[in-house]
Amino acid sequence: MDDHSKELIAIGASAAVNCRPCLEFHWREGRAAGITEDQALAAAEVGLMVARGAAAKTKGYVGEVITGERADEGKAQGCGCGG
């Protein structure tokens, strides 16, 4: 995998896991690999979208564990991130 693609993925993942040191590191590396601000912001937005979807699913899992009832029966599969 080329450095450009690797750093875009790392920027999105850093945003998804809320890791500022990783985001700063991968933005520096990304700039060196030719990533533009617009590309980095788009990658970060995808990571944040995935994080929001995962958080929404976790909310349902909490209800399942506590009440014993499935929260997502009959709903579409996926995490809800829009991907």
MODELLER restraints for C-alpha pairs under 7 A, 6 or more apart:
rsr = mdl.restraints
at = mdl.atoms
rsr.add(forms.Gaussian(group=physical.xy_distance, feature=features.Distance(at['CA:3:A'], at['CA:33:A']), mean=6.02, stdev=0.5))
rsr.add(forms.Gaussian(group=physical.xy_distance, feature=features.Distance(at['CA:4:A'], at['CA:30:A']), mean=6.39, stdev=0.5))
rsr.add(forms.Gaussian(group=physical.xy_distance, feature=features.Distance(at['CA:4:A'], at['CA:33:A']), mean=5.18, stdev=0.5))
rsr.add(forms.Gaussian(group=physical.xy_distance, feature=features.Distance(at['CA:4:A'], at['CA:34:A']), mean=6.68, stdev=0.5))
rsr.add(forms.Gaussian(group=physical.xy_distance, feature=features.Distance(at['CA:4:A'], at['CA:35:A']), mean=6.46, stdev=0.5))
rsr.add(forms.Gaussian(group=physical.xy_distance, feature=features.Distance(at['CA:7:A'], at['CA:26:A']), mean=5.87, stdev=0.5))
rsr.add(forms.Gaussian(group=physical.xy_distance, feature=features.Distance(at['CA:7:A'], at['CA:29:A']), mean=6.79, stdev=0.5))
rsr.add(forms.Gaussian(group=physical.xy_distance, feature=features.Distance(at['CA:7:A'], at['CA:30:A']), mean=5.19, stdev=0.5))
rsr.add(forms.Gaussian(group=physical.xy_distance, feature=features.Distance(at['CA:8:A'], at['CA:30:A']), mean=6.94, stdev=0.5))
rsr.add(forms.Gaussian(group=physical.xy_distance, feature=features.Distance(at['CA:8:A'], at['CA:40:A']), mean=6.37, stdev=0.5))
rsr.add(forms.Gaussian(group=physical.xy_distance, feature=features.Distance(at['CA:8:A'], at['CA:43:A']), mean=5.89, stdev=0.5))
rsr.add(forms.Gaussian(group=physical.xy_distance, feature=features.Distance(at['CA:9:A'], at['CA:43:A']), mean=6.90, stdev=0.5))
rsr.add(forms.Gaussian(group=physical.xy_distance, feature=features.Distance(at['CA:10:A'], at['CA:26:A']), mean=6.31, stdev=0.5))
rsr.add(forms.Gaussian(group=physical.xy_distance, feature=features.Distance(at['CA:11:A'], at['CA:23:A']), mean=5.66, stdev=0.5))
rsr.add(forms.Gaussian(group=physical.xy_distance, feature=features.Distance(at['CA:11:A'], at['CA:26:A']), mean=5.84, stdev=0.5))
rsr.add(forms.Gaussian(group=physical.xy_distance, feature=features.Distance(at['CA:11:A'], at['CA:27:A']), mean=6.67, stdev=0.5))
rsr.add(forms.Gaussian(group=physical.xy_distance, feature=features.Distance(at['CA:11:A'], at['CA:40:A']), mean=6.72, stdev=0.5))
rsr.add(forms.Gaussian(group=physical.xy_distance, feature=features.Distance(at['CA:11:A'], at['CA:43:A']), mean=6.27, stdev=0.5))
rsr.add(forms.Gaussian(group=physical.xy_distance, feature=features.Distance(at['CA:11:A'], at['CA:44:A']), mean=5.80, stdev=0.5))
rsr.add(forms.Gaussian(group=physical.xy_distance, feature=features.Distance(at['CA:12:A'], at['CA:43:A']), mean=4.76, stdev=0.5))
rsr.add(forms.Gaussian(group=physical.xy_distance, feature=features.Distance(at['CA:12:A'], at['CA:44:A']), mean=4.21, stdev=0.5))
rsr.add(forms.Gaussian(group=physical.xy_distance, feature=features.Distance(at['CA:12:A'], at['CA:46:A']), mean=6.19, stdev=0.5))
rsr.add(forms.Gaussian(group=physical.xy_distance, feature=features.Distance(at['CA:12:A'], at['CA:47:A']), mean=4.25, stdev=0.5))
rsr.add(forms.Gaussian(group=physical.xy_distance, feature=features.Distance(at['CA:13:A'], at['CA:47:A']), mean=5.57, stdev=0.5))
rsr.add(forms.Gaussian(group=physical.xy_distance, feature=features.Distance(at['CA:14:A'], at['CA:22:A']), mean=5.69, stdev=0.5))
rsr.add(forms.Gaussian(group=physical.xy_distance, feature=features.Distance(at['CA:14:A'], at['CA:23:A']), mean=5.14, stdev=0.5))
rsr.add(forms.Gaussian(group=physical.xy_distance, feature=features.Distance(at['CA:15:A'], at['CA:23:A']), mean=6.66, stdev=0.5))
rsr.add(forms.Gaussian(group=physical.xy_distance, feature=features.Distance(at['CA:15:A'], at['CA:44:A']), mean=5.44, stdev=0.5))
rsr.add(forms.Gaussian(group=physical.xy_distance, feature=features.Distance(at['CA:15:A'], at['CA:47:A']), mean=5.53, stdev=0.5))
rsr.add(forms.Gaussian(group=physical.xy_distance, feature=features.Distance(at['CA:15:A'], at['CA:48:A']), mean=5.91, stdev=0.5))
rsr.add(forms.Gaussian(group=physical.xy_distance, feature=features.Distance(at['CA:16:A'], at['CA:47:A']), mean=4.46, stdev=0.5))
rsr.add(forms.Gaussian(group=physical.xy_distance, feature=features.Distance(at['CA:16:A'], at['CA:48:A']), mean=4.96, stdev=0.5))
rsr.add(forms.Gaussian(group=physical.xy_distance, feature=features.Distance(at['CA:16:A'], at['CA:50:A']), mean=6.73, stdev=0.5))
rsr.add(forms.Gaussian(group=physical.xy_distance, feature=features.Distance(at['CA:16:A'], at['CA:51:A']), mean=5.09, stdev=0.5))
rsr.add(forms.Gaussian(group=physical.xy_distance, feature=features.Distance(at['CA:49:A'], at['CA:81:A']), mean=5.34, stdev=0.5))
rsr.add(forms.Gaussian(group=physical.xy_distance, feature=features.Distance(at['CA:50:A'], at['CA:81:A']), mean=4.90, stdev=0.5))
rsr.add(forms.Gaussian(group=physical.xy_distance, feature=features.Distance(at['CA:52:A'], at['CA:81:A']), mean=6.45, stdev=0.5))
rsr.add(forms.Gaussian(group=physical.xy_distance, feature=features.Distance(at['CA:53:A'], at['CA:79:A']), mean=5.10, stdev=0.5))
rsr.add(forms.Gaussian(group=physical.xy_distance, feature=features.Distance(at['CA:53:A'], at['CA:80:A']), mean=4.66, stdev=0.5))
rsr.add(forms.Gaussian(group=physical.xy_distance, feature=features.Distance(at['CA:53:A'], at['CA:81:A']), mean=4.10, stdev=0.5))
rsr.add(forms.Gaussian(group=physical.xy_distance, feature=features.Distance(at['CA:54:A'], at['CA:79:A']), mean=5.77, stdev=0.5))
rsr.add(forms.Gaussian(group=physical.xy_distance, feature=features.Distance(at['CA:57:A'], at['CA:79:A']), mean=6.05, stdev=0.5))
rsr.add(forms.Gaussian(group=physical.xy_distance, feature=features.Distance(at['CA:60:A'], at['CA:71:A']), mean=5.51, stdev=0.5))
rsr.add(forms.Gaussian(group=physical.xy_distance, feature=features.Distance(at['CA:63:A'], at['CA:71:A']), mean=6.89, stdev=0.5))
rsr.add(forms.Gaussian(group=physical.xy_distance, feature=features.Distance(at['CA:64:A'], at['CA:70:A']), mean=5.27, stdev=0.5))
rsr.add(forms.Gaussian(group=physical.xy_distance, feature=features.Distance(at['CA:64:A'], at['CA:71:A']), mean=6.15, stdev=0.5))
